[in-house]
Amino acid sequence: MQAGQLDTLAREAARLIPLHLRKLLATPQRFERFSRRAGPLLLDFSRQKLDEDALQSLGAVLQQSGWQQRRDAMFRGDVLNASEQRPVLHTALRAAESRLASPAPAEINAEIATTLRRMGDLVDALERGDAGAFGIPAGITDVVNLGIGGSDLGPRLAVEALSNCHSGRFRCHFLPNVDGHEIAALMRRLDPRHTLVLLVSKSFTTQETLLNGAVLRHWIAQAYAGDEARAAAHFVAVSANVEAAAALGIPPERVLPMWDFVGGRYSVWSAVGLVLALAIGMPNFRAFLRGAALMDDHFRTADWRDNLPVLLALIGVWNRNGLGYPAHGVIPYLDGLAELPAFLQQLEMESLGKRVNADGGDLHQATVPVVWGSVGTNAQHAFFQALHQGSDIVPLDLIGVVRPAHALKDNHDALLANLLAQGAAFALGKTPDEALAEATRGSDAERRALAAQRTFPGDRPSSTLLLDALTPESLGALIALYEHKVLVQALLWDINAFDQWGVELGKTLAKSILPALTTGQVPDAFDASTRGLIAAIRALE
């Protein structure tokens, strides 16, 4: 953002900060003016600290950025990831379900269609229990997804969120972490002869995935008296490195592609979503793609004032750069969306966690806030005390579902009541006079002391997102909504949202430290803390 644009935000913030949300919410037709719908999603941002003038100022900043051209360039397949000279075409993964023609290169659309068909053939064969054509033994009951980051978070979120759509044919498990406790526990529960392992790694060099894969490979081989070839028949790979997969005994017909034009955190729509397709079946997987395509179409056609991803992005920029809030909370009021905060942590913080612009120059403004959260109502009994009465303000996304996938109406009404109540409480608070009126016992000094503790300052912004129901379509739309929000914020902040160099340094250092842990030969180049910790660890082994 340019200095003049930041000055505009500062002027609007100075005007609005003295206005309590109670006053803003009292303006006529506040909800109607500050809520929008797209397909199965309703966005209410009437509890954000915005008015029409501030929103117009944000819109002017947006229009100066040429956001439509950047949006269209992404859908076309132009090189948006400049540091790696790659296009950004996760939207092409669901383009077949769009009502708009895909501007992506025809050869890429054809390759995506071929991969989707191959996925469908594999899923159908496994569901029938007849995957012999793929070299997979009959009787698979459990599927273990080995992947980390984008190869875990998106599929895990979708599998858990869409549990009501599960076919029941397979039990799905996730092993992202290199921590041996989880994999050891899983091997105690599963039957190796009936387990299928999905190795999901673009490069086939990811330490966590390959190490866990080797452990499971040995475990399965033991069930076949050490026969490695029979163990290999239990593995499917999703990777760009077909040769490395073949070296592990996984033939090309059991290798589904990953592409350089799709970043890991945007890949759930691809073969990375194979575990989801196995959980919910291909018709539901295509419905998941269709929901994302619906949001793509909305993003491509709606005016900025009605465009949900654009509005979410502008709200995010306003809260970060206008009002100066350094954190953002995500609170889904549905257990099925419990993994959404973790998914959005990666999507937003890995994409937008940059301190230089796309050309390597200095930035003029802060970028991504710390994204965190947990499921409601659990969170209310954990950290909401700090959100209501702590010294820092954390804007929130409160996310709910109108129609549940169960018949327990009393439970769901209570859940929605809590969602609505928290948004109101954050915005309105409780005044000192209201708190004092409730304090009926003790001396005047005691009553005032108690009232001070029971006062809620309010004026704490939140947006509410309501899904009509949690279905494959609505979940696809929700995830795509946040993907496009990230694109617009990256444009406004002039950063590359599609590389992630920040994850590399620690991985490189870990590779150099591992030999020192196993051999005890610690290079002098290691810093004093690292040398001391290695010695402490080896002393207890």
N, C-alpha and C positions, 0 to 999 in steps of 0.2 A: 504494500500500500504506500501511496505517496504521502508526503508530509501534509499537504493540503487536505487529503482525505481523512487523515488521522485528526487534523484540527477540526474537521466537520463533526466527527464522532465525539470529540472532546466537548465541543459546544453543545451538542445535543445532550450529552451526559450531564453537563453542568446544569442544564435546564430541567432535566427529568429527575435527577437524584433527590432533590427536595420533595418531590411528589411521591407520597406513599401509594403503594398499589391499591390501598383501600379507595383512594380518590380516583385512580385510573379505572378501577372496576365499576365505579359508580356512574361512569359516563354512559349515555344512552347507546343501546345496541352494541355494547362492548364485545360480547361473544360473537355476534353475527359479523362484525367487522374484522375480528381477529381469530377466525377459524376457517379452515378450508378442508375439502374432501378430495380424495383421489381414489377411485375404486373402493376397495374395502377398508380404507384408512381414513380416519378423521383426525386432523391436527387442530388442537385448540391452543393458541399461544396468547390468549387474552390475559393470562397471568404473567406474561413477560413485561418488563419495565420499559414499555414502548408506547408511543402514541402515533397518530397518523403522520405527524411531521417527522418524527425520528425514522419511521419506516420509509418515508419518501426519501429522506437523506441517505439511508442505507441503499435504497434502490438506485439512487443517482450514482453512488460509488460503484455499485454493481454494473450499471450500464456503461460506465467509463472503462470497465475492464474488458469489454468485448466477450462476455461470457458465452453468448450464443455461438460465436465462432469457435471457441475452445471446446464447447460441448459437441458441436458438429464434427470437429476434427477428431475427437475421440471415437465417435461412432463410425467415422470414415476409415479409421486405421492410420491416421497420420502419426508421426513420431512425437508422442507426448513425453515419453521417458527419455529425455535428452542425454542424461548421463550414461545410459546404457544403449542409446540409439535404438529404442524399441517402440513399436506402437503399443497401444493399450486397448485391447479388444475383448475384455470380459463380456461386454454387452453382446458381442456376436455369438456368444455361447447360447443365448436364449432368443436370438433374432428370429428363428423359425416360428416362434410363438407370437411374434409382434404383428400388429395390424398394419404397421408401416414397413415399407420396403427397406431392407438392410443396405446401407451404403458401404459396408465392409467389402473387401476384395472377394470376388466370387470364389477363388480357389480356397480361401480360408473358410468361407461358409460351407463349401463342399466337404472340406476335411472335417469340420465340426459335425456335419450331418453324418458322415461316415462313422465317426467315433461314437456318436449317440446311438447309431444303429448297432454297432458292435457291443456297446454296453447293454443294449436291450437284449441282444442274442444271448449274452452271457448270463444276465439276470434271469431271463426266461428259462434257460437250461438248468440253472441252479435251483430255481423254484420247482421245476419238474423233477428234480433229483436225477437228472440225466445230462450231466455236464461232461460226459466221456469224450465228446468231440473236442473239448478244450484240454483234455488230459487230467481233469479233476476227478477224484474218486467220488463215488456216490455216498449219500448219507450225511452231507454237510449240515450241521445244525447251528454252528457258531461262527461268526465272522469277527476277526480281530483287525482293526484298522491301525496300522503303524505309520504314523506321520506326526509332525509337530508344526506348530504355528498355523499357517493357513491350511495345511493338510490335516489338521485336527479340529480347530476351533469352529470353522463353518460347518463341516459335516456333523460334528458332535452337537452343536446347537440345533441343527435341523432334525437330526435323529431324535433328540430328546423332546423337542417342541412338537413334533408330529407323531408322538407315541400313539395317539388315537387312530392314526392311519396305518400303523404297522400291520403287515400281513400276518405276523406270527410265525412265519416260516423260518426265520433266523433270529438268533439273539446276537446283538451287535455290541462290541466292546472296543474301547479306545485305549491305546498305549502310546501317549506322546513322550513321556518323560523317560530319561535314562535310569531313573531310580529303580533299583532292582526289587524293592518291596512290592510294587504293584504287579510287575510281571510274574513274580514268584507266586503271589496270591492267585492270579488268574490261572496259572498252570495247574494249581491245585484244584480249581473248580471245573476246568474243561477237559474234554476227552480229545486227545491229540488227533485221533483217527477221524474225528468229525468236525475238525476245525479248519477253516479257510483263513489264510493270512493275506491281507492287502498291504503291500509295501508301497507307500506313497512318498516319493521323493523325486523332484525334478532332475537333480544331478546324480542321484544314487550315491551321494557321498555324505549325506546327513548322518552325523555320528549317532544320534539317538536312535534313528530309524534302523540303521544297519546293525547296530549292536543288539537292539531288541530282536531284530529279524534273525540274527545268528543264534540267539538264545532259543527262540521258538523253533528254528530249524533243527537244532540239536534235540530239543524236546520231542518233536514229531518223529525224527529219525529213530530215537530210542524206542518208540512204539512199533517200529518196523525193523527191529533188530539191527539198527544202524544203517539201513538202506537209504542212502542220500537221495537217490532218484525218486523213490516213493515219497520221501519227505518234500521234495521240490514240487511234486504235483499238488501240494496244498497251498501254493503261493501264486498270487496274481500281483503284477507290478503296475503302478501308474507312474510313468517316468518319461523323460526325454532321452534317457540313456539306455537304449535297447541292448547295446552290447554288454553293459554292466549287468543288466538283468539276465541276459543269456549266460553270463559267466556263473551265475548262481543257479543255473538249471531252469530258468523261466523262459519258455519259448516265446517267439513273437506273438503268437495268437493269444497269449495271456499277458501281453504288455499293452496297456492303453496309454495314449500319449498325453504329455503335458507340453505346453507351448511357451515360448519366450514372450509372447504378446499377452500372456495372462499372469499377473502376479499372484503369489500364493494366497494372499488374503482375499483375493477376488475369484478364487478358483472353485468354489463349491458347486458352481453350475456345470463344471466340466467332469471328466472322468474321476477327478478327486472326489466327486459326490457319489462314487460307486457304492460306498457303504450305505448312503441314504437310499439309493435306488433299491438295494437289497432289502432294506428295512421296510420301505413303503410301497415298493413295486414301481414299474416304469410308468404306468398311467399317472400315478400321483407325482412321480418325479417330473414328468412333462407339465403337470399342473403347477408345480413349483417354478419351473422355468416360465410358464405363462404369467404367473404373478409378477415376476421380475420384469418381463417384457411389457406388462401393463404399465409399470412405473417408468420404464424406459420411454414408452410412448408419451406418457404424461410429461416427463422431463423435456422431451424434444419439442413439445407443442404448446404447453401452457405458458401464458404470460407470467412474468416473474412474480406478480402480485398474487397469483393463484397457484404457483408452482411449489409443491411441498418440499422437494429437496433444496430449492433456492431459498425458501423461507427459513428452513432449518439452518442452512449455512449462514444466512444473514443474522439470525438470532445468535448463533455461535460466535460470529465475529463481533457482534454488538456486546455480548457479555464478556468476551475476552479483551477486546481492544477499546471499547467504549466505557464499560463499567469496571474493567480491570479484574474480573474474577479469574483465579488461576486454576480452578477445578470445575469439573462437570460430572454430575451424578446421573446414573441410569438405574431406574427402579421399576422393573417389570412386576406387575401384580398378577402373576401367573407362574406357578412352579415350572411349567413347561418351557418358560423363557428364562430359566435361571442362568443359563450360559450366555445370555445376550450381553451382559456387561463385559465379560471376558472377551467375547468376540469383537465388541466395539472398541475395547482397549487396543487390540491389535489393529483393527481397521483404521482407527483415527490416530492413535499415537505412533504407530509405525509409519503411516502415510504422511502425517503432518508434523512429526517431531523433528523439525529441521531448524537450524539456526543461521543458514545462509540461503540465498535465493537460488533460483534454477540456474543462474550463471555463476554461482560461487561467490557472489557479492554479499555485503552485509544487509541484514533486514532492518527495517525501520520500526517494526512492531513485534510484539510477542506472538507466538504461534500457538500450537495445540495446548489446551489445558490438560490437566491430569484427569483422565476418564476412569471412573470407578463406580461401584454400585453393588447391589445385591437384590434379592427378590423380596417384594413386600408380601405379607406384613412382617416377615422376619426382621427386615431392616429397621422397622419402627421400634423394635425392642433391642436394637443394637446401637446404631450410630445416629438415629434421628434426634436424640437429645442434643447432639452437637449441631445438627443442621437447624434445629429450631431456636436454640438459645446460645449457641457458641458464638465466638467473636468473628468467625469468617462466614461469608455467604457462599453457598454452593448452588448454582442453578441446576435444575433437575429436568430430566425427561421421565415422566410418569406414564407407564405403558400398561394398558388394560385390554381385556377382551370382553365384548358385550355378551355374546352367546357362548356359553361353555360347552364342552364336549361331554357333559354329564348331566344328570337330572337332579342334582342336589342344589336346588334353588336357594335355600337358606344360606348355604355356604357361599354361593357365588354372590348373592346380594350383599353379604357381609364383606366380602373381598372388595367389591366395587364401592361400597360405602366408605371403606378405609381409603381407597385410592382418591376418591373425590374429597374426602375430609382432609387428607393431608395436603392436597393442593390448595384448598381453601385456607387451612391453618398457616401454611407457609406464607401465603399472600397477605392475609388479614391480620394474623397474630391476635394477641389479647392485650388491650391497653392497661396501663397502671390502674386507672380508675375501675376498669372491669375486674381486675384481679383484687383490688381492695374491697370491692363490693362483695366478693366471694369469701373474704377473710372475716369471719364472724366471731372468732374467739380470741381472747388475750387482750393485752393492753394495746393502746394505739400504736406504740412503737413496735410491738410484736406483730400487730396486723400489717403494718407498713413493711416490716422486714419480710414477712411471708409474701406479701403482694409483690414485692420486688423480685422474689425468686419465681413467682408464678406469672410474671409478665412475659409475653411473647412479642418480640419486636415486629414480627411479620416482615412485609416488604421483601420477601425472598422469592425470586422468580422461579417459575416452572412452566413447562409445556406438558400437555396431556395428549398422548397418542392412543386412540381407541381403534382396535381391530374389530370388525363386525363379528368375526369368529376366527379361531386359530386353525387355518386350513393351509394346505400347500400353497394355494394362490396368495393368501394374505401374508404368509411368512415370506414368500419370494418377494412380494411388493415391499415389505418392511425392510428387508436386507438391502434391496436395490435402492430404496429411499436413502439409507445412510451412505451407501456407496457414492451416490451422486452428490450428496451433501459434502462429502470429502473433496470431490472434484472442484466444486464451486469455492470452498474455502481455500483450497490450494491455489486457485487462480487469484483470489483476492489477496492472498499473502505472497504471491509470486514464488511459490516453491514447487518442487517436483514431488508429487504425492506417490510416485510409482517406483522409486528405488528405496533401499533400506540399508545404506552403508553402515548405519549405527549398530547393526547386529553383528558385524563381522569381526571387530577387534577382539571382543571377548572370546569368540569361537577360535580365533587364531591363537590367542594366548593359551586357551585350554589345551590345544594340541601340543604346545611346547611344554606344558606343565605335566601332562599325563605321564611321559616317560620318567620324569623326576619322581613322581609318586610311586612308580613301580620299581625303579632301580635304586632310588636314593641318591643318585648323582645329580646334584642341584647346581645348575650353572651359576657362576658368579654374577651374570647379567641380571638375574632375578632380583627384585627389590627385597629389602630386608624383611618386610612383613611376609611376603610370599615364602621366602626361605625359612622363616621361623615357623610358619604354619605347616609347611611340608614336614619339617622335623617333628613337630608336635603330633601330626597325624601318623607318621611312621613309627613313632615311639609307642603308640598304642596298638599297632597292628600285631 
